Amino acid sequence: MEFWDVYNVDREKTGRTWQRGSRLPEGEYHLVIHVCIFNEKGEMLIQQRQPFKDGWANMWDITVGGSATVGDTSQQAAMRELEEEIGLKLDLSQTRPHLTVNFDEGFDDIYLVEMEVNLNELTLQESEVQAVKWADEATILQMIQQHEFIPYHTPMIPLLFAMRGQWGGIDRHAYVQVDK
């Protein structure tokens, strides 16, 4: 059972929590994060969701994503999702999201990171991720057209690739590989 902090329209915590699985009342919101890792070739690390996963089963997605749970800051949620889903420890504690996208039920903070990652050293979360690979923008857009990649709003993927050079002080080499 997962619980979220409830936010108001100004992104202030209301002091209330909400159980995942039911729709939030109008005017109440929750926090979601995504982390996009790019390599020096300009490719994004993408993951394939498990076939038994609720929502977007078997589809490819950006590096990691998920909801912040009760008490999480945006940065804590981003670091937790990276470690849980692909076994990568990265210190984002002093990093602001590069982009926040408002959606009907919340705020989606998106972090952009440039670093080299050896895919063979990642530990994939069996309950969520079945595979990872590097893909360029054209490949991801083609995968969206072929219904293989989660259909983010049309300009989102090109925007992420266009923004990838804006690192905002992230030390792309300051990560620790999680032990297997």
Buried (B, 14 or more C-beta within 10 A) or exposed (E): EEBBBBBEEEEEEEEEBBEEEEEBEEEBBBBBBBBBBBBEEEBBBBBBBBEEBEEEEEBBBBBBBBBBBEEBBBBBBBBBBBBBBBBBEBEBEEBEBBBBBEEEBBBBBBBBBBBEBEEEEBBBBEEBBBEBEBBBBEBBBEBBEEEBBBEBEEEBBEBBBEBBEEBEEBEBEEBEEBEE
